Amino acid sequence: MRACRRCHILTNRNTCPYCGEPTSDHWHGYLIVLNPSESKIAEKMKIKMPGKYALKVR
Ligand SMILES: [Zn+2]
């Protein structure tokens, strides 16, 4: 799995399927967001859609 440097979503592609930024395989921890509008962490991370996100991406 790789993580997008900008929106932190996890994917196995080299570029993010959502924002087109290059992805990185240097990331730590992950977060599953089911309901972005009801999650404080999602709000903080500016997550708009449900999915799996890396907490930290280098
Ligand atoms: Zn992205």
N, CA, C, O and the ligand as a Tripos MOL2 file, in Angstrom:
@<TRIPOS>MOLECULE
protein
  233   231    59     0     0
PROTEIN
NO_CHARGES

@<TRIPOS>ATOM
      1 N           0.8180   -1.2060    0.0000 N.3       1 MET1
      2 CA          0.0000    0.0000    0.0000 C.3       1 MET1
      3 C           0.8560    1.2620    0.0000 C.2       1 MET1
      4 O           1.9200    1.3010    0.6170 O.2       1 MET1
      5 N           0.3840    2.2880   -0.6950 N.am      2 ARG2
      6 CA          1.0580    3.5780   -0.7410 C.3       2 ARG2
      7 C           0.0690    4.6380   -0.2680 C.2       2 ARG2
      8 O          -1.1430    4.4220   -0.2760 O.2       2 ARG2
      9 N           0.5970    5.7750    0.1390 N.am      3 ALA3
     10 CA         -0.2860    6.8200    0.6300 C.3       3 ALA3
     11 C          -0.0600    8.1180   -0.1390 C.2       3 ALA3
     12 O           1.0710    8.4680   -0.4760 O.2       3 ALA3
     13 N          -1.1390    8.8110   -0.4060 N.am      4 CYS4
     14 CA         -1.0520   10.0910   -1.1090 C.3       4 CYS4
     15 C          -0.4160   11.1400   -0.2010 C.2       4 CYS4
     16 O          -0.7760   11.2600    0.9700 O.2       4 CYS4
     17 N           0.5400   11.9030   -0.7550 N.am      5 ARG5
     18 CA          1.2330   12.9250    0.0390 C.3       5 ARG5
     19 C           0.3210   14.0860    0.3850 C.2       5 ARG5
     20 O           0.5670   14.7970    1.3600 O.2       5 ARG5
     21 N          -0.7190   14.2880   -0.3920 N.am      6 ARG6
     22 CA         -1.5760   15.4390   -0.1650 C.3       6 ARG6
     23 C          -2.8140   15.0800    0.6680 C.2       6 ARG6
     24 O          -3.0550   15.6880    1.7100 O.2       6 ARG6
     25 N          -3.6000   14.0910    0.2090 N.am      7 CYS7
     26 CA         -4.8410   13.8080    0.9320 C.3       7 CYS7
     27 C          -4.7300   12.5890    1.8420 C.2       7 CYS7
     28 O          -5.6750   12.2650    2.5610 O.2       7 CYS7
     29 N          -3.5720   11.9050    1.8150 N.am      8 HIS8
     30 CA         -3.2760   10.7870    2.7180 C.3       8 HIS8
     31 C          -4.0710    9.5160    2.4650 C.2       8 HIS8
     32 O          -3.9630    8.5750    3.2510 O.2       8 HIS8
     33 N          -4.8540    9.4490    1.4170 N.am      9 ILE9
     34 CA         -5.6130    8.2330    1.1700 C.3       9 ILE9
     35 C          -4.6700    7.0850    0.7810 C.2       9 ILE9
     36 O          -3.6560    7.3060    0.1190 O.2       9 ILE9
     37 N          -5.0090    5.8700    1.1950 N.am     10 LEU10
     38 CA         -4.1830    4.7080    0.8710 C.3      10 LEU10
     39 C          -4.6300    4.0980   -0.4500 C.2      10 LEU10
     40 O          -5.8240    3.9460   -0.7100 O.2      10 LEU10
     41 N          -3.6570    3.7540   -1.2740 N.am     11 THR11
     42 CA         -3.9280    3.2110   -2.6050 C.3      11 THR11
     43 C          -2.7540    2.3360   -3.0010 C.2      11 THR11
     44 O          -1.7030    2.4010   -2.3650 O.2      11 THR11
     45 N          -2.9070    1.5070   -4.0510 N.am     12 ASN12
     46 CA         -1.7210    0.7840   -4.4920 C.3      12 ASN12
     47 C          -1.1760    1.3710   -5.7920 C.2      12 ASN12
     48 O          -0.3080    0.7710   -6.4280 O.2      12 ASN12
     49 N          -1.6770    2.5350   -6.1880 N.am     13 ARG13
     50 CA         -1.1740    3.2000   -7.3900 C.3      13 ARG13
     51 C          -0.0150    4.1420   -7.0670 C.2      13 ARG13
     52 O           0.2240    4.4900   -5.9110 O.2      13 ARG13
     53 N           0.7010    4.5450   -8.1250 N.am     14 ASN14
     54 CA          1.8110    5.4810   -7.9480 C.3      14 ASN14
     55 C           1.3610    6.9270   -7.8850 C.2      14 ASN14
     56 O           2.0920    7.8050   -7.4250 O.2      14 ASN14
     57 N           0.1450    7.1600   -8.3560 N.am     15 THR15
     58 CA         -0.4280    8.4990   -8.2050 C.3      15 THR15
     59 C          -1.8030    8.3570   -7.5600 C.2      15 THR15
     60 O          -2.4720    7.3350   -7.7120 O.2      15 THR15
     61 N          -2.2010    9.3710   -6.8560 N.am     16 CYS16
     62 CA         -3.4690    9.3320   -6.1350 C.3      16 CYS16
     63 C          -4.6460    9.3190   -7.1120 C.2      16 CYS16
     64 O          -4.7000   10.1500   -8.0190 O.2      16 CYS16
     65 N          -5.5920    8.3850   -6.9400 N.am     17 PRO17
     66 CA         -6.7500    8.3270   -7.8420 C.3      17 PRO17
     67 C          -7.6790    9.5300   -7.6790 C.2      17 PRO17
     68 O          -8.5040    9.7960   -8.5530 O.2      17 PRO17
     69 N          -7.5520   10.2580   -6.5680 N.am     18 TYR18
     70 CA         -8.4460   11.3940   -6.3130 C.3      18 TYR18
     71 C          -7.8520   12.7350   -6.6570 C.2      18 TYR18
     72 O          -8.4920   13.5380   -7.3360 O.2      18 TYR18
     73 N          -6.6230   13.0000   -6.1960 N.am     19 CYS19
     74 CA         -6.0740   14.3320   -6.4500 C.3      19 CYS19
     75 C          -4.8990   14.3110   -7.4220 C.2      19 CYS19
     76 O          -4.4100   15.3750   -7.8020 O.2      19 CYS19
     77 N          -4.4260   13.1260   -7.8380 N.am     20 GLY20
     78 CA         -3.3720   13.0600   -8.8340 C.3      20 GLY20
     79 C          -1.9580   13.3000   -8.3340 C.2      20 GLY20
     80 O          -1.0130   13.2890   -9.1240 O.2      20 GLY20
     81 N          -1.7990   13.5170   -7.0340 N.am     21 GLU21
     82 CA         -0.4630   13.7180   -6.4470 C.3      21 GLU21
     83 C           0.2860   12.3920   -6.4170 C.2      21 GLU21
     84 O          -0.3360   11.3320   -6.3590 O.2      21 GLU21
     85 N           1.6340   12.4430   -6.4570 N.am     22 PRO22
     86 CA          2.4000   11.1990   -6.3270 C.3      22 PRO22
     87 C           2.1980   10.5980   -4.9360 C.2      22 PRO22
     88 O           2.0490   11.3200   -3.9500 O.2      22 PRO22
     89 N           2.1960    9.2660   -4.8720 N.am     23 THR23
     90 CA          2.0310    8.6120   -3.5780 C.3      23 THR23
     91 C           3.3940    8.1970   -3.0340 C.2      23 THR23
     92 O           4.3860    8.1960   -3.7640 O.2      23 THR23
     93 N           3.4400    7.8480   -1.7560 N.am     24 SER24
     94 CA          4.6830    7.5000   -1.0890 C.3      24 SER24
     95 C           4.5050    6.1830   -0.3440 C.2      24 SER24
     96 O           3.4210    5.8790    0.1530 O.2      24 SER24
     97 N           5.5910    5.4000   -0.2710 N.am     25 ASP25
     98 CA          5.4440    4.1850    0.5400 C.3      25 ASP25
     99 C           6.0080    4.3890    1.9420 C.2      25 ASP25
    100 O           6.1070    3.4390    2.7190 O.2      25 ASP25
    101 N           6.3760    5.6200    2.2620 N.am     26 HIS26
    102 CA          6.8290    5.9440    3.6180 C.3      26 HIS26
    103 C           5.6890    6.5860    4.3840 C.2      26 HIS26
    104 O           5.5290    7.8070    4.3720 O.2      26 HIS26
    105 N           4.9040    5.7650    5.0460 N.am     27 TRP27
    106 CA          3.8000    6.3250    5.8210 C.3      27 TRP27
    107 C           3.6220    5.5120    7.0990 C.2      27 TRP27
    108 O           4.0860    4.3740    7.1770 O.2      27 TRP27
    109 N           2.9600    6.0780    8.0920 N.am     28 HIS28
    110 CA          2.7900    5.4230    9.3860 C.3      28 HIS28
    111 C           1.3530    5.4980    9.8590 C.2      28 HIS28
    112 O           0.7120    6.5470    9.7910 O.2      28 HIS28
    113 N           0.8680    4.3960   10.3290 N.am     29 GLY29
    114 CA         -0.4460    4.3440   10.9530 C.3      29 GLY29
    115 C          -1.5580    4.5860    9.9560 C.2      29 GLY29
    116 O          -1.3560    5.2710    8.9540 O.2      29 GLY29
    117 N          -2.7350    4.0310   10.2190 N.am     30 TYR30
    118 CA         -3.8320    4.3840    9.3490 C.3      30 TYR30
    119 C          -5.1470    4.5070   10.0760 C.2      30 TYR30
    120 O          -5.3330    4.0490   11.2030 O.2      30 TYR30
    121 N          -6.0310    5.1430    9.3770 N.am     31 LEU31
    122 CA         -7.3040    5.5390    9.9410 C.3      31 LEU31
    123 C          -8.3700    5.1240    8.9390 C.2      31 LEU31
    124 O          -8.2380    5.3840    7.7430 O.2      31 LEU31
    125 N          -9.4340    4.4730    9.4280 N.am     32 ILE32
    126 CA        -10.5370    4.1310    8.5300 C.3      32 ILE32
    127 C         -11.6580    5.1280    8.7950 C.2      32 ILE32
    128 O         -12.1530    5.2450    9.9160 O.2      32 ILE32
    129 N         -12.0400    5.8250    7.7700 N.am     33 VAL33
    130 CA        -13.1010    6.8210    7.9100 C.3      33 VAL33
    131 C         -14.3550    6.3080    7.2090 C.2      33 VAL33
    132 O         -14.3600    6.0680    6.0020 O.2      33 VAL33
    133 N         -15.4160    6.1460    7.9980 N.am     34 LEU34
    134 CA        -16.6720    5.6660    7.4170 C.3      34 LEU34
    135 C         -17.6140    6.8350    7.1500 C.2      34 LEU34
    136 O         -18.3460    6.8620    6.1610 O.2      34 LEU34
    137 N         -17.5690    7.7830    8.0540 N.am     35 ASN35
    138 CA        -18.4660    8.9270    8.0090 C.3      35 ASN35
    139 C         -17.7030   10.2310    8.2070 C.2      35 ASN35
    140 O         -17.6630   10.7490    9.3220 O.2      35 ASN35
    141 N         -17.1000   10.7720    7.1550 N.am     36 PRO36
    142 CA        -16.2440   11.9510    7.3060 C.3      36 PRO36
    143 C         -16.9430   13.1100    8.0050 C.2      36 PRO36
    144 O         -16.3030   13.8570    8.7440 O.2      36 PRO36
    145 N         -18.2300   13.2720    7.7860 N.am     37 SER37
    146 CA        -18.9210   14.4110    8.3740 C.3      37 SER37
    147 C         -19.1310   14.2500    9.8730 C.2      37 SER37
    148 O         -19.4050   15.2300   10.5650 O.2      37 SER37
    149 N         -19.0050   13.0210   10.3880 N.am     38 GLU38
    150 CA        -19.2030   12.8000   11.8180 C.3      38 GLU38
    151 C         -17.9080   12.5340   12.5630 C.2      38 GLU38
    152 O         -17.9310   12.2570   13.7620 O.2      38 GLU38
    153 N         -16.7800   12.6130   11.8720 N.am     39 SER39
    154 CA        -15.5080   12.3190   12.5090 C.3      39 SER39
    155 C         -14.6700   13.5780   12.7060 C.2      39 SER39
    156 O         -14.4070   14.3240   11.7630 O.2      39 SER39
    157 N         -14.2500   13.7990   13.9720 N.am     40 LYS40
    158 CA        -13.4360   14.9740   14.2940 C.3      40 LYS40
    159 C         -12.0610   14.8820   13.6450 C.2      40 LYS40
    160 O         -11.5190   15.8820   13.1740 O.2      40 LYS40
    161 N         -11.4970   13.6630   13.6250 N.am     41 ILE41
    162 CA        -10.1710   13.4910   13.0180 C.3      41 ILE41
    163 C         -10.2590   13.7540   11.5220 C.2      41 ILE41
    164 O          -9.3860   14.4020   10.9450 O.2      41 ILE41
    165 N         -11.3140   13.2490   10.9000 N.am     42 ALA42
    166 CA        -11.5070   13.4580    9.4680 C.3      42 ALA42
    167 C         -11.6250   14.9510    9.1670 C.2      42 ALA42
    168 O         -11.1140   15.4380    8.1580 O.2      42 ALA42
    169 N         -12.3010   15.6590   10.0510 N.am     43 GLU43
    170 CA        -12.4720   17.0880    9.8670 C.3      43 GLU43
    171 C         -11.1220   17.7960    9.9400 C.2      43 GLU43
    172 O         -10.8110   18.6720    9.1320 O.2      43 GLU43
    173 N         -10.3220   17.3850   10.9420 N.am     44 LYS44
    174 CA         -8.9920   17.9540   11.1310 C.3      44 LYS44
    175 C          -8.0880   17.6950    9.9290 C.2      44 LYS44
    176 O          -7.3050   18.5530    9.5210 O.2      44 LYS44
    177 N          -8.2160   16.4880    9.3710 N.am     45 MET45
    178 CA         -7.3700   16.1120    8.2420 C.3      45 MET45
    179 C          -7.9890   16.5190    6.9120 C.2      45 MET45
    180 O          -7.4470   16.2030    5.8540 O.2      45 MET45
    181 N          -9.1070   17.2100    6.9580 N.am     46 LYS46
    182 CA         -9.8300   17.6730    5.7750 C.3      46 LYS46
    183 C         -10.2210   16.5120    4.8560 C.2      46 LYS46
    184 O         -10.1290   16.6170    3.6330 O.2      46 LYS46
    185 N         -10.6560   15.4110    5.4620 N.am     47 ILE47
    186 CA        -11.0840   14.2430    4.6960 C.3      47 ILE47
    187 C         -12.5510   14.4060    4.3230 C.2      47 ILE47
    188 O         -13.4020   14.6620    5.1760 O.2      47 ILE47
    189 N         -12.8280   14.2530    3.0400 N.am     48 LYS48
    190 CA        -14.1860   14.4830    2.5660 C.3      48 LYS48
    191 C         -14.9070   13.1940    2.1910 C.2      48 LYS48
    192 O         -16.1370   13.1560    2.1610 O.2      48 LYS48
    193 N         -14.1420   12.1270    1.9010 N.am     49 MET49
    194 CA        -14.8210   10.9030    1.5090 C.3      49 MET49
    195 C         -14.3770    9.7170    2.3530 C.2      49 MET49
    196 O         -13.2580    9.7000    2.8660 O.2      49 MET49
    197 N         -15.2680    8.7090    2.4980 N.am     50 PRO50
    198 CA        -14.9410    7.5320    3.2890 C.3      50 PRO50
    199 C         -13.7840    6.7770    2.6630 C.2      50 PRO50
    200 O         -13.6210    6.7820    1.4430 O.2      50 PRO50
    201 N         -12.9780    6.1250    3.4970 N.am     51 GLY51
    202 CA        -11.8600    5.3490    2.9760 C.3      51 GLY51
    203 C         -10.8040    5.1190    4.0330 C.2      51 GLY51
    204 O         -11.0090    5.4190    5.2090 O.2      51 GLY51
    205 N          -9.6640    4.5820    3.6060 N.am     52 LYS52
    206 CA         -8.5350    4.3320    4.4950 C.3      52 LYS52
    207 C          -7.4920    5.4050    4.2640 C.2      52 LYS52
    208 O          -7.1170    5.6900    3.1260 O.2      52 LYS52
    209 N          -7.0260    5.9980    5.3510 N.am     53 TYR53
    210 CA         -6.0550    7.0820    5.2450 C.3      53 TYR53
    211 C          -4.8430    6.8470    6.1250 C.2      53 TYR53
    212 O          -4.9560    6.2880    7.2160 O.2      53 TYR53
    213 N          -3.6770    7.2760    5.6450 N.am     54 ALA54
    214 CA         -2.4730    7.1970    6.4640 C.3      54 ALA54
    215 C          -2.4670    8.3840    7.4220 C.2      54 ALA54
    216 O          -2.8990    9.4810    7.0660 O.2      54 ALA54
    217 N          -1.9720    8.1570    8.6440 N.am     55 LEU55
    218 CA         -1.9090    9.2550    9.6020 C.3      55 LEU55
    219 C          -0.7400   10.1730    9.2830 C.2      55 LEU55
    220 O          -0.8580   11.3970    9.3460 O.2      55 LEU55
    221 N           0.3910    9.5650    8.9390 N.am     56 LYS56
    222 CA          1.5700   10.3660    8.5930 C.3      56 LYS56
    223 C           2.1790    9.8880    7.2860 C.2      56 LYS56
    224 O           2.3650    8.6880    7.0860 O.2      56 LYS56
    225 N           2.4900   10.8200    6.3970 N.am     57 VAL57
    226 CA          3.1240   10.4760    5.1220 C.3      57 VAL57
    227 C           4.3980   11.2950    4.9890 C.2      57 VAL57
    228 O           4.3920   12.5040    5.2220 O.2      57 VAL57
    229 N           5.4880   10.6390    4.6160 N.am     58 ARG58
    230 CA          6.7360   11.3610    4.3970 C.3      58 ARG58
    231 C           6.9810   11.5430    2.9050 C.2      58 ARG58
    232 O           7.9880   12.1310    2.5120 O.2      58 ARG58
    233 ZN         -4.5580   12.4380   -2.9080 Zn       59 ZN59
@<TRIPOS>BOND
     1     1     2 1
     2     2     3 1
     3     3     4 2
     4     3     5 am
     5     5     6 1
     6     6     7 1
     7     7     8 2
     8     7     9 am
     9     9    10 1
    10    10    11 1
    11    11    12 2
    12    11    13 am
    13    13    14 1
    14    14    15 1
    15    15    16 2
    16    15    17 am
    17    17    18 1
    18    18    19 1
    19    19    20 2
    20    19    21 am
    21    21    22 1
    22    22    23 1
    23    23    24 2
    24    23    25 am
    25    25    26 1
    26    26    27 1
    27    27    28 2
    28    27    29 am
    29    29    30 1
    30    30    31 1
    31    31    32 2
    32    31    33 am
    33    33    34 1
    34    34    35 1
    35    35    36 2
    36    35    37 am
    37    37    38 1
    38    38    39 1
    39    39    40 2
    40    39    41 am
    41    41    42 1
    42    42    43 1
    43    43    44 2
    44    43    45 am
    45    45    46 1
    46    46    47 1
    47    47    48 2
    48    47    49 am
    49    49    50 1
    50    50    51 1
    51    51    52 2
    52    51    53 am
    53    53    54 1
    54    54    55 1
    55    55    56 2
    56    55    57 am
    57    57    58 1
    58    58    59 1
    59    59    60 2
    60    59    61 am
    61    61    62 1
    62    62    63 1
    63    63    64 2
    64    63    65 am
    65    65    66 1
    66    66    67 1
    67    67    68 2
    68    67    69 am
    69    69    70 1
    70    70    71 1
    71    71    72 2
    72    71    73 am
    73    73    74 1
    74    74    75 1
    75    75    76 2
    76    75    77 am
    77    77    78 1
    78    78    79 1
    79    79    80 2
    80    79    81 am
    81    81    82 1
    82    82    83 1
    83    83    84 2
    84    83    85 am
    85    85    86 1
    86    86    87 1
    87    87    88 2
    88    87    89 am
    89    89    90 1
    90    90    91 1
    91    91    92 2
    92    91    93 am
    93    93    94 1
    94    94    95 1
    95    95    96 2
    96    95    97 am
    97    97    98 1
    98    98    99 1
    99    99   100 2
   100    99   101 am
   101   101   102 1
   102   102   103 1
   103   103   104 2
   104   103   105 am
   105   105   106 1
   106   106   107 1
   107   107   108 2
   108   107   109 am
   109   109   110 1
   110   110   111 1
   111   111   112 2
   112   111   113 am
   113   113   114 1
   114   114   115 1
   115   115   116 2
   116   115   117 am
   117   117   118 1
   118   118   119 1
   119   119   120 2
   120   119   121 am
   121   121   122 1
   122   122   123 1
   123   123   124 2
   124   123   125 am
   125   125   126 1
   126   126   127 1
   127   127   128 2
   128   127   129 am
   129   129   130 1
   130   130   131 1
   131   131   132 2
   132   131   133 am
   133   133   134 1
   134   134   135 1
   135   135   136 2
   136   135   137 am
   137   137   138 1
   138   138   139 1
   139   139   140 2
   140   139   141 am
   141   141   142 1
   142   142   143 1
   143   143   144 2
   144   143   145 am
   145   145   146 1
   146   146   147 1
   147   147   148 2
   148   147   149 am
   149   149   150 1
   150   150   151 1
   151   151   152 2
   152   151   153 am
   153   153   154 1
   154   154   155 1
   155   155   156 2
   156   155   157 am
   157   157   158 1
   158   158   159 1
   159   159   160 2
   160   159   161 am
   161   161   162 1
   162   162   163 1
   163   163   164 2
   164   163   165 am
   165   165   166 1
   166   166   167 1
   167   167   168 2
   168   167   169 am
   169   169   170 1
   170   170   171 1
   171   171   172 2
   172   171   173 am
   173   173   174 1
   174   174   175 1
   175   175   176 2
   176   175   177 am
   177   177   178 1
   178   178   179 1
   179   179   180 2
   180   179   181 am
   181   181   182 1
   182   182   183 1
   183   183   184 2
   184   183   185 am
   185   185   186 1
   186   186   187 1
   187   187   188 2
   188   187   189 am
   189   189   190 1
   190   190   191 1
   191   191   192 2
   192   191   193 am
   193   193   194 1
   194   194   195 1
   195   195   196 2
   196   195   197 am
   197   197   198 1
   198   198   199 1
   199   199   200 2
   200   199   201 am
   201   201   202 1
   202   202   203 1
   203   203   204 2
   204   203   205 am
   205   205   206 1
   206   206   207 1
   207   207   208 2
   208   207   209 am
   209   209   210 1
   210   210   211 1
   211   211   212 2
   212   211   213 am
   213   213   214 1
   214   214   215 1
   215   215   216 2
   216   215   217 am
   217   217   218 1
   218   218   219 1
   219   219   220 2
   220   219   221 am
   221   221   222 1
   222   222   223 1
   223   223   224 2
   224   223   225 am
   225   225   226 1
   226   226   227 1
   227   227   228 2
   228   227   229 am
   229   229   230 1
   230   230   231 1
   231   231   232 2
@<TRIPOS>SUBSTRUCTURE
     1 MET1         2 RESIDUE 1 A MET
     2 ARG2         6 RESIDUE 1 A ARG
     3 ALA3        10 RESIDUE 1 A ALA
     4 CYS4        14 RESIDUE 1 A CYS
     5 ARG5        18 RESIDUE 1 A ARG
     6 ARG6        22 RESIDUE 1 A ARG
     7 CYS7        26 RESIDUE 1 A CYS
     8 HIS8        30 RESIDUE 1 A HIS
     9 ILE9        34 RESIDUE 1 A ILE
    10 LEU10       38 RESIDUE 1 A LEU
    11 THR11       42 RESIDUE 1 A THR
    12 ASN12       46 RESIDUE 1 A ASN
    13 ARG13       50 RESIDUE 1 A ARG
    14 ASN14       54 RESIDUE 1 A ASN
    15 THR15       58 RESIDUE 1 A THR
    16 CYS16       62 RESIDUE 1 A CYS
    17 PRO17       66 RESIDUE 1 A PRO
    18 TYR18       70 RESIDUE 1 A TYR
    19 CYS19       74 RESIDUE 1 A CYS
    20 GLY20       78 RESIDUE 1 A GLY
    21 GLU21       82 RESIDUE 1 A GLU
    22 PRO22       86 RESIDUE 1 A PRO
    23 THR23       90 RESIDUE 1 A THR
    24 SER24       94 RESIDUE 1 A SER
    25 ASP25       98 RESIDUE 1 A ASP
    26 HIS26      102 RESIDUE 1 A HIS
    27 TRP27      106 RESIDUE 1 A TRP
    28 HIS28      110 RESIDUE 1 A HIS
    29 GLY29      114 RESIDUE 1 A GLY
    30 TYR30      118 RESIDUE 1 A TYR
    31 LEU31      122 RESIDUE 1 A LEU
    32 ILE32      126 RESIDUE 1 A ILE
    33 VAL33      130 RESIDUE 1 A VAL
    34 LEU34      134 RESIDUE 1 A LEU
    35 ASN35      138 RESIDUE 1 A ASN
    36 PRO36      142 RESIDUE 1 A PRO
    37 SER37      146 RESIDUE 1 A SER
    38 GLU38      150 RESIDUE 1 A GLU
    39 SER39      154 RESIDUE 1 A SER
    40 LYS40      158 RESIDUE 1 A LYS
    41 ILE41      162 RESIDUE 1 A ILE
    42 ALA42      166 RESIDUE 1 A ALA
    43 GLU43      170 RESIDUE 1 A GLU
    44 LYS44      174 RESIDUE 1 A LYS
    45 MET45      178 RESIDUE 1 A MET
    46 LYS46      182 RESIDUE 1 A LYS
    47 ILE47      186 RESIDUE 1 A ILE
    48 LYS48      190 RESIDUE 1 A LYS
    49 MET49      194 RESIDUE 1 A MET
    50 PRO50      198 RESIDUE 1 A PRO
    51 GLY51      202 RESIDUE 1 A GLY
    52 LYS52      206 RESIDUE 1 A LYS
    53 TYR53      210 RESIDUE 1 A TYR
    54 ALA54      214 RESIDUE 1 A ALA
    55 LEU55      218 RESIDUE 1 A LEU
    56 LYS56      222 RESIDUE 1 A LYS
    57 VAL57      226 RESIDUE 1 A VAL
    58 ARG58      230 RESIDUE 1 A ARG
    59 ZN59       233 GROUP 0 **** ****
